[in-house]
């Protein structure tokens, strides 16, 4: 019913998660929830079940004056529940004088006539929303079950693609990510679009998964299509922003936050653009706002809990030569980066690596080496942490052990050149910078950016700790200029 009411084109339908959050923030009364969400209308109703039959009554009410704008009452078999839902919306649209051009759920690919398939899909989506890596395999199994029951159930394909992408993302910081999961996610998203090219969720899902394959041009097109089909859904704007870059990403994030103010990942998306442009103060402002949301989300146990904002804020402060403020932000990220959360292990590793870089800068080499070792305990083949460990050990006079870490970093670099070329370019430039070959380090980055597909490739260059020494080097300035221009 939520989707069908949105499809009428007359209403901005508030996401159910935002309603739940508003209830937490208020007494839960219609009046307070309505004011909190700036949503003057509410759908209320009930159902009665007698054996295999069900009666649904529903009403659209203006909370501010108590006026009932539309009523609906339908009776039928429980097995025909989706058709009954359509009839409720149809009665609403007739009383409101709005034409309803809805795809019938009964027998249509978008929904399913099977309650069992629908239940499996719903359970899978609730598991996925937790972003708990322990739940992701279960979510995949639920979506696969829904598709087994109804092979033309489009939404189940979008759910399966999203869950497989989440499983892939858990491996994205490995030197050889699980490409088969990403391939499967793309295949299922394309299947959803093929089954129903009018479904915004299908196009938005395709946009999301294509970004991880660096198919950014097609991803942006799919994201734009989703927003055009359903312009009041925050998820579609977020996924368009994930695919887009520069001004288009900023606009998409702004629209996401207008529809869902407590979605911290949109702040992260915005900050990425500012960092790439070299506008670190603007990035810091956005990150402080997003970090506050991240803290609230974690504390309340919200769905889609964000990570990474304190980490990124710490690096932005470090790039502005404020090591003392960078360290507390990094420590805060470590407190939040629970290992069972999607990206939790990755951000704990990133935070330990970044903390080690801060300590190297302060001359606290023994503490820095400990941070790099702890990062490597999470990701043993993280090239940058091996590089950092080598730098710290050399400063401590442990040259033999430092050389071992250095050789390991160079070996990993060969693997990255085959599997993650942009990451390889960044590591290569850091190796050259440590060796004192500063112009060569910048030249490597210039070439990598010239070869990169459109999008956010190498967006962290202005804040990479082991590249900060390149400030003022002509080739590095050229690389930053390229990066900034790509972010327009």
C-alpha positions, 0 to 999 in steps of 0.5 A: 500500500505504501508503494501504491500510494506513492505511485499515485503521484499526489503524496510524499510517503514517509518511509516506515523507518522514519515513522518508527524513529519519530515514535521513539522521539515523541510520545507516539501520538498522531499529533506529535509524530505528524509534526515531527515528520511534517506529514499532515496525513495518516493512514489508519485501519484495522483488519478482521480475520474469520477462517480463510476470509479477511476484512480490511478497513482503512481511512486517510485522516488529516491529523491537524483537523481530524477530517477523514479524507477517504475511507475504504472497506474490502472483504475477500479471501486471505489468499487474495490479500494483494488484490485486496490491498490494491482495492483499498488504494483504488477506493482511496484514489476514487474518493480523493479524485486521483486516477490510479494506474497501478500494476495489479499485484495478483499475478504481476511480476512486481509483487507475488500472489504467494504469501509464502514468497512475500513472507520470505522476501519481507524477512530477508529485507528486515535482516538486510536492513540491520547491516549485520554481516551475520544476518546477510547469508540468512537474507540471501537464503530468504530471497532465494527462497522467495524466487524459488517459490515465484521465479517472476517475483521482481522485488525478490530479485532486487533484494537478492542483488542487494544482499549479495552486494552487501556480502561482496562489500564485506570483502572489498578491502581484501586484495582479491574481493569476492568477484563472484558475489558481485557478478551474481548481484549484477545479474540479479539486478539486471533480471529485475529490470528485465522483468519490470522496467517500470519498477524504480527499485529495480533501476536503483538496485542496478545503479547501486551494484554497478558502482562496485564494478566501476560501471559508473556511466550505466550506474548513473543512468540507472539511478536517474531512471529510478528517481524519475520513476519515483521522485519521493523515495530517499533510497533512490536518491541515495543510490543515485548519489552513490553512483554520481559524482561532483555536483550531481552527488551533492544534489542527490545527497541533499534530496536524500537528507530532505526525505530522511534527515537521519541517514548519516551515509548521505553526509559521508557521500557529500564529504567525499566530494568536498575532500576530492575538491580540496575543500577540507573545511566544508568536508569537516562541517558536513562530517561533524553533522554526520558524525552526530547522526552516526552516534545517535544511530548506533546508540538507538540501534537504528537500521542502516547504522553508519560507520566511517564518519569519525574516521574520515573526520580524523583524516581531515583534521590530520590533513589540516595539521591537527594531530591532537584532534585527529586522534580522538576522532579515530579513537571514537570510530574504533569504539563504534566499528563493531566487527559484526557490522558491515564495514566494521572490520574495514573501518577498524583497520582503517582507523588503526592504520590512520592512528599509526600514521598520526603517531609516526608524525608525532615521533611515537614510533613504537606506538605507531608500530603497534597500531599497524600490527593491530591493523594487520591482525585484521587484514594481514595483506593490507599493503598500506599498513605493511608500508606504515609498519616498515616506516615505524620500524625504521624509525625505531632502528629495527631495520631487518624487520622493517625490510621484511614489512617493506618487501611484503608491501611490494609483493602485495602491490603486484597483486593489487595491480591486477585486482584493484588498479586504483588502490595499486596506484595509491600504494605505489605513489606512497612507496615512492614518497617514502623513498623520497621520489616525490615527483615520481609519486605524483606522476603515478597518480596523474596517470592513474586518474587519467586512466580511471573511469568517471566517478570518485576514484582516488578521492582520498588523495588530499588526506592520505597520511603518507602523501601529505609530504607531497604538498607543494610538489608540482606533479602532486599538485597536478594530480590534485587538480585532476581530482578536483576537476573530476569532482565538479 
